[in-house]
């Protein structure tokens, strides 16, 4: 995900998360933020793994030649 998209999502959800925090439900907002960052990290890991696999296949083809 682009950094601008992440910031936009965090800004949009800042008020509801703050509302939960003010109502003594801060654990819920913390859980939602943790899930959000987990999803982002999984997407980035898949993207990097895909880039590494495509790079490895290119080097393997060069070794075979």
Phi and psi restraints in degrees (range 20) as a CNS / XPLOR table:
assign (resid 1 and name C) (resid 2 and name N)
       (resid 2 and name CA) (resid 2 and name C) 1.0 -74.4 20.0 2
assign (resid 2 and name N) (resid 2 and name CA)
       (resid 2 and name C) (resid 3 and name N) 1.0 151.1 20.0 2
assign (resid 2 and name C) (resid 3 and name N)
       (resid 3 and name CA) (resid 3 and name C) 1.0 -62.4 20.0 2
assign (resid 3 and name N) (resid 3 and name CA)
       (resid 3 and name C) (resid 4 and name N) 1.0 -36.8 20.0 2
assign (resid 3 and name C) (resid 4 and name N)
       (resid 4 and name CA) (resid 4 and name C) 1.0 -64.6 20.0 2
assign (resid 4 and name N) (resid 4 and name CA)
       (resid 4 and name C) (resid 5 and name N) 1.0 -36.8 20.0 2
assign (resid 4 and name C) (resid 5 and name N)
       (resid 5 and name CA) (resid 5 and name C) 1.0 -66.5 20.0 2
assign (resid 5 and name N) (resid 5 and name CA)
       (resid 5 and name C) (resid 6 and name N) 1.0 -41.0 20.0 2
assign (resid 5 and name C) (resid 6 and name N)
       (resid 6 and name CA) (resid 6 and name C) 1.0 -63.3 20.0 2
assign (resid 6 and name N) (resid 6 and name CA)
       (resid 6 and name C) (resid 7 and name N) 1.0 -45.7 20.0 2
assign (resid 6 and name C) (resid 7 and name N)
       (resid 7 and name CA) (resid 7 and name C) 1.0 -63.3 20.0 2
assign (resid 7 and name N) (resid 7 and name CA)
       (resid 7 and name C) (resid 8 and name N) 1.0 -40.3 20.0 2
assign (resid 7 and name C) (resid 8 and name N)
       (resid 8 and name CA) (resid 8 and name C) 1.0 -62.5 20.0 2
assign (resid 8 and name N) (resid 8 and name CA)
       (resid 8 and name C) (resid 9 and name N) 1.0 -43.5 20.0 2
assign (resid 8 and name C) (resid 9 and name N)
       (resid 9 and name CA) (resid 9 and name C) 1.0 -63.4 20.0 2
assign (resid 9 and name N) (resid 9 and name CA)
       (resid 9 and name C) (resid 10 and name N) 1.0 -43.7 20.0 2
assign (resid 9 and name C) (resid 10 and name N)
       (resid 10 and name CA) (resid 10 and name C) 1.0 -64.9 20.0 2
assign (resid 10 and name N) (resid 10 and name CA)
       (resid 10 and name C) (resid 11 and name N) 1.0 -38.3 20.0 2
assign (resid 10 and name C) (resid 11 and name N)
       (resid 11 and name CA) (resid 11 and name C) 1.0 -66.8 20.0 2
assign (resid 11 and name N) (resid 11 and name CA)
       (resid 11 and name C) (resid 12 and name N) 1.0 -42.0 20.0 2
assign (resid 11 and name C) (resid 12 and name N)
       (resid 12 and name CA) (resid 12 and name C) 1.0 -64.1 20.0 2
assign (resid 12 and name N) (resid 12 and name CA)
       (resid 12 and name C) (resid 13 and name N) 1.0 -38.9 20.0 2
assign (resid 12 and name C) (resid 13 and name N)
       (resid 13 and name CA) (resid 13 and name C) 1.0 -92.5 20.0 2
assign (resid 13 and name N) (resid 13 and name CA)
       (resid 13 and name C) (resid 14 and name N) 1.0 5.8 20.0 2
assign (resid 13 and name C) (resid 14 and name N)
       (resid 14 and name CA) (resid 14 and name C) 1.0 -65.9 20.0 2
assign (resid 14 and name N) (resid 14 and name CA)
       (resid 14 and name C) (resid 15 and name N) 1.0 -43.4 20.0 2
assign (resid 14 and name C) (resid 15 and name N)
       (resid 15 and name CA) (resid 15 and name C) 1.0 -65.3 20.0 2
assign (resid 15 and name N) (resid 15 and name CA)
       (resid 15 and name C) (resid 16 and name N) 1.0 -49.6 20.0 2
assign (resid 15 and name C) (resid 16 and name N)
       (resid 16 and name CA) (resid 16 and name C) 1.0 -61.1 20.0 2
assign (resid 16 and name N) (resid 16 and name CA)
       (resid 16 and name C) (resid 17 and name N) 1.0 -37.4 20.0 2
assign (resid 16 and name C) (resid 17 and name N)
       (resid 17 and name CA) (resid 17 and name C) 1.0 -68.3 20.0 2
assign (resid 17 and name N) (resid 17 and name CA)
       (resid 17 and name C) (resid 18 and name N) 1.0 -37.6 20.0 2
assign (resid 17 and name C) (resid 18 and name N)
       (resid 18 and name CA) (resid 18 and name C) 1.0 -66.2 20.0 2
assign (resid 18 and name N) (resid 18 and name CA)
       (resid 18 and name C) (resid 19 and name N) 1.0 -38.5 20.0 2
assign (resid 18 and name C) (resid 19 and name N)
       (resid 19 and name CA) (resid 19 and name C) 1.0 -60.4 20.0 2
assign (resid 19 and name N) (resid 19 and name CA)
       (resid 19 and name C) (resid 20 and name N) 1.0 -44.1 20.0 2
assign (resid 19 and name C) (resid 20 and name N)
       (resid 20 and name CA) (resid 20 and name C) 1.0 -62.7 20.0 2
assign (resid 20 and name N) (resid 20 and name CA)
       (resid 20 and name C) (resid 21 and name N) 1.0 -40.4 20.0 2
assign (resid 20 and name C) (resid 21 and name N)
       (resid 21 and name CA) (resid 21 and name C) 1.0 -63.0 20.0 2
assign (resid 21 and name N) (resid 21 and name CA)
       (resid 21 and name C) (resid 22 and name N) 1.0 -42.5 20.0 2
assign (resid 21 and name C) (resid 22 and name N)
       (resid 22 and name CA) (resid 22 and name C) 1.0 -66.7 20.0 2
assign (resid 22 and name N) (resid 22 and name CA)
       (resid 22 and name C) (resid 23 and name N) 1.0 -28.0 20.0 2
assign (resid 22 and name C) (resid 23 and name N)
       (resid 23 and name CA) (resid 23 and name C) 1.0 -87.6 20.0 2
assign (resid 23 and name N) (resid 23 and name CA)
       (resid 23 and name C) (resid 24 and name N) 1.0 18.0 20.0 2
assign (resid 23 and name C) (resid 24 and name N)
       (resid 24 and name CA) (resid 24 and name C) 1.0 64.7 20.0 2
assign (resid 24 and name N) (resid 24 and name CA)
       (resid 24 and name C) (resid 25 and name N) 1.0 28.9 20.0 2
assign (resid 24 and name C) (resid 25 and name N)
       (resid 25 and name CA) (resid 25 and name C) 1.0 -117.3 20.0 2
assign (resid 25 and name N) (resid 25 and name CA)
       (resid 25 and name C) (resid 26 and name N) 1.0 40.7 20.0 2
assign (resid 25 and name C) (resid 26 and name N)
       (resid 26 and name CA) (resid 26 and name C) 1.0 -63.2 20.0 2
assign (resid 26 and name N) (resid 26 and name CA)
       (resid 26 and name C) (resid 27 and name N) 1.0 -26.4 20.0 2
assign (resid 26 and name C) (resid 27 and name N)
       (resid 27 and name CA) (resid 27 and name C) 1.0 -65.6 20.0 2
assign (resid 27 and name N) (resid 27 and name CA)
       (resid 27 and name C) (resid 28 and name N) 1.0 -34.5 20.0 2
assign (resid 27 and name C) (resid 28 and name N)
       (resid 28 and name CA) (resid 28 and name C) 1.0 -68.2 20.0 2
assign (resid 28 and name N) (resid 28 and name CA)
       (resid 28 and name C) (resid 29 and name N) 1.0 -43.8 20.0 2
assign (resid 28 and name C) (resid 29 and name N)
       (resid 29 and name CA) (resid 29 and name C) 1.0 -65.8 20.0 2
assign (resid 29 and name N) (resid 29 and name CA)
       (resid 29 and name C) (resid 30 and name N) 1.0 -37.3 20.0 2
assign (resid 29 and name C) (resid 30 and name N)
       (resid 30 and name CA) (resid 30 and name C) 1.0 -64.1 20.0 2
assign (resid 30 and name N) (resid 30 and name CA)
       (resid 30 and name C) (resid 31 and name N) 1.0 -41.6 20.0 2
assign (resid 30 and name C) (resid 31 and name N)
       (resid 31 and name CA) (resid 31 and name C) 1.0 -63.1 20.0 2
assign (resid 31 and name N) (resid 31 and name CA)
       (resid 31 and name C) (resid 32 and name N) 1.0 -42.9 20.0 2
assign (resid 31 and name C) (resid 32 and name N)
       (resid 32 and name CA) (resid 32 and name C) 1.0 -64.3 20.0 2
assign (resid 32 and name N) (resid 32 and name CA)
       (resid 32 and name C) (resid 33 and name N) 1.0 -41.0 20.0 2
assign (resid 32 and name C) (resid 33 and name N)
       (resid 33 and name CA) (resid 33 and name C) 1.0 -65.4 20.0 2
assign (resid 33 and name N) (resid 33 and name CA)
       (resid 33 and name C) (resid 34 and name N) 1.0 -39.4 20.0 2
assign (resid 33 and name C) (resid 34 and name N)
       (resid 34 and name CA) (resid 34 and name C) 1.0 -63.4 20.0 2
assign (resid 34 and name N) (resid 34 and name CA)
       (resid 34 and name C) (resid 35 and name N) 1.0 -41.9 20.0 2
assign (resid 34 and name C) (resid 35 and name N)
       (resid 35 and name CA) (resid 35 and name C) 1.0 -65.0 20.0 2
assign (resid 35 and name N) (resid 35 and name CA)
       (resid 35 and name C) (resid 36 and name N) 1.0 -41.4 20.0 2
assign (resid 35 and name C) (resid 36 and name N)
       (resid 36 and name CA) (resid 36 and name C) 1.0 -59.9 20.0 2
assign (resid 36 and name N) (resid 36 and name CA)
       (resid 36 and name C) (resid 37 and name N) 1.0 -47.9 20.0 2
assign (resid 36 and name C) (resid 37 and name N)
       (resid 37 and name CA) (resid 37 and name C) 1.0 -71.2 20.0 2
assign (resid 37 and name N) (resid 37 and name CA)
       (resid 37 and name C) (resid 38 and name N) 1.0 -27.8 20.0 2
assign (resid 37 and name C) (resid 38 and name N)
       (resid 38 and name CA) (resid 38 and name C) 1.0 -65.6 20.0 2
assign (resid 38 and name N) (resid 38 and name CA)
       (resid 38 and name C) (resid 39 and name N) 1.0 -44.1 20.0 2
assign (resid 38 and name C) (resid 39 and name N)
       (resid 39 and name CA) (resid 39 and name C) 1.0 -62.5 20.0 2
assign (resid 39 and name N) (resid 39 and name CA)
       (resid 39 and name C) (resid 40 and name N) 1.0 -42.4 20.0 2
assign (resid 39 and name C) (resid 40 and name N)
       (resid 40 and name CA) (resid 40 and name C) 1.0 -62.1 20.0 2
assign (resid 40 and name N) (resid 40 and name CA)
       (resid 40 and name C) (resid 41 and name N) 1.0 -43.9 20.0 2
assign (resid 40 and name C) (resid 41 and name N)
       (resid 41 and name CA) (resid 41 and name C) 1.0 -67.9 20.0 2
assign (resid 41 and name N) (resid 41 and name CA)
       (resid 41 and name C) (resid 42 and name N) 1.0 -35.1 20.0 2
assign (resid 41 and name C) (resid 42 and name N)
       (resid 42 and name CA) (resid 42 and name C) 1.0 -65.7 20.0 2
assign (resid 42 and name N) (resid 42 and name CA)
       (resid 42 and name C) (resid 43 and name N) 1.0 -43.0 20.0 2
assign (resid 42 and name C) (resid 43 and name N)
       (resid 43 and name CA) (resid 43 and name C) 1.0 -61.9 20.0 2
assign (resid 43 and name N) (resid 43 and name CA)
       (resid 43 and name C) (resid 44 and name N) 1.0 -43.5 20.0 2
assign (resid 43 and name C) (resid 44 and name N)
       (resid 44 and name CA) (resid 44 and name C) 1.0 -66.2 20.0 2
assign (resid 44 and name N) (resid 44 and name CA)
       (resid 44 and name C) (resid 45 and name N) 1.0 -38.1 20.0 2
assign (resid 44 and name C) (resid 45 and name N)
       (resid 45 and name CA) (resid 45 and name C) 1.0 -64.3 20.0 2
assign (resid 45 and name N) (resid 45 and name CA)
       (resid 45 and name C) (resid 46 and name N) 1.0 -43.0 20.0 2
assign (resid 45 and name C) (resid 46 and name N)
       (resid 46 and name CA) (resid 46 and name C) 1.0 -63.6 20.0 2
assign (resid 46 and name N) (resid 46 and name CA)
       (resid 46 and name C) (resid 47 and name N) 1.0 -40.7 20.0 2
assign (resid 46 and name C) (resid 47 and name N)
       (resid 47 and name CA) (resid 47 and name C) 1.0 -63.8 20.0 2
assign (resid 47 and name N) (resid 47 and name CA)
       (resid 47 and name C) (resid 48 and name N) 1.0 -45.0 20.0 2
assign (resid 47 and name C) (resid 48 and name N)
       (resid 48 and name CA) (resid 48 and name C) 1.0 -67.5 20.0 2
assign (resid 48 and name N) (resid 48 and name CA)
       (resid 48 and name C) (resid 49 and name N) 1.0 -37.4 20.0 2
assign (resid 48 and name C) (resid 49 and name N)
       (resid 49 and name CA) (resid 49 and name C) 1.0 -65.2 20.0 2
assign (resid 49 and name N) (resid 49 and name CA)
       (resid 49 and name C) (resid 50 and name N) 1.0 -39.3 20.0 2
assign (resid 49 and name C) (resid 50 and name N)
       (resid 50 and name CA) (resid 50 and name C) 1.0 -64.3 20.0 2
assign (resid 50 and name N) (resid 50 and name CA)
       (resid 50 and name C) (resid 51 and name N) 1.0 -38.8 20.0 2
assign (resid 50 and name C) (resid 51 and name N)
       (resid 51 and name CA) (resid 51 and name C) 1.0 -67.2 20.0 2
assign (resid 51 and name N) (resid 51 and name CA)
       (resid 51 and name C) (resid 52 and name N) 1.0 -40.3 20.0 2
assign (resid 51 and name C) (resid 52 and name N)
       (resid 52 and name CA) (resid 52 and name C) 1.0 -66.9 20.0 2
assign (resid 52 and name N) (resid 52 and name CA)
       (resid 52 and name C) (resid 53 and name N) 1.0 -39.7 20.0 2
assign (resid 52 and name C) (resid 53 and name N)
       (resid 53 and name CA) (resid 53 and name C) 1.0 -66.2 20.0 2
assign (resid 53 and name N) (resid 53 and name CA)
       (resid 53 and name C) (resid 54 and name N) 1.0 -40.0 20.0 2
assign (resid 53 and name C) (resid 54 and name N)
       (resid 54 and name CA) (resid 54 and name C) 1.0 -68.4 20.0 2
assign (resid 54 and name N) (resid 54 and name CA)
       (resid 54 and name C) (resid 55 and name N) 1.0 -35.2 20.0 2
assign (resid 54 and name C) (resid 55 and name N)
       (resid 55 and name CA) (resid 55 and name C) 1.0 -69.0 20.0 2
assign (resid 55 and name N) (resid 55 and name CA)
       (resid 55 and name C) (resid 56 and name N) 1.0 -37.8 20.0 2
assign (resid 55 and name C) (resid 56 and name N)
       (resid 56 and name CA) (resid 56 and name C) 1.0 -66.9 20.0 2
assign (resid 56 and name N) (resid 56 and name CA)
       (resid 56 and name C) (resid 57 and name N) 1.0 -38.3 20.0 2
assign (resid 56 and name C) (resid 57 and name N)
       (resid 57 and name CA) (resid 57 and name C) 1.0 -68.1 20.0 2
assign (resid 57 and name N) (resid 57 and name CA)
       (resid 57 and name C) (resid 58 and name N) 1.0 -32.5 20.0 2
assign (resid 57 and name C) (resid 58 and name N)
       (resid 58 and name CA) (resid 58 and name C) 1.0 -67.3 20.0 2
assign (resid 58 and name N) (resid 58 and name CA)
       (resid 58 and name C) (resid 59 and name N) 1.0 -42.5 20.0 2
assign (resid 58 and name C) (resid 59 and name N)
       (resid 59 and name CA) (resid 59 and name C) 1.0 -69.5 20.0 2
assign (resid 59 and name N) (resid 59 and name CA)
       (resid 59 and name C) (resid 60 and name N) 1.0 -34.1 20.0 2
assign (resid 59 and name C) (resid 60 and name N)
       (resid 60 and name CA) (resid 60 and name C) 1.0 -65.4 20.0 2
assign (resid 60 and name N) (resid 60 and name CA)
       (resid 60 and name C) (resid 61 and name N) 1.0 -38.7 20.0 2
assign (resid 60 and name C) (resid 61 and name N)
       (resid 61 and name CA) (resid 61 and name C) 1.0 -65.2 20.0 2
assign (resid 61 and name N) (resid 61 and name CA)
       (resid 61 and name C) (resid 62 and name N) 1.0 -37.8 20.0 2
assign (resid 61 and name C) (resid 62 and name N)
       (resid 62 and name CA) (resid 62 and name C) 1.0 -67.9 20.0 2
assign (resid 62 and name N) (resid 62 and name CA)
       (resid 62 and name C) (resid 63 and name N) 1.0 -35.0 20.0 2
assign (resid 62 and name C) (resid 63 and name N)
       (resid 63 and name CA) (resid 63 and name C) 1.0 -68.9 20.0 2
assign (resid 63 and name N) (resid 63 and name CA)
       (resid 63 and name C) (resid 64 and name N) 1.0 -35.2 20.0 2
assign (resid 63 and name C) (resid 64 and name N)
       (resid 64 and name CA) (resid 64 and name C) 1.0 -67.4 20.0 2
assign (resid 64 and name N) (resid 64 and name CA)
       (resid 64 and name C) (resid 65 and name N) 1.0 -36.5 20.0 2
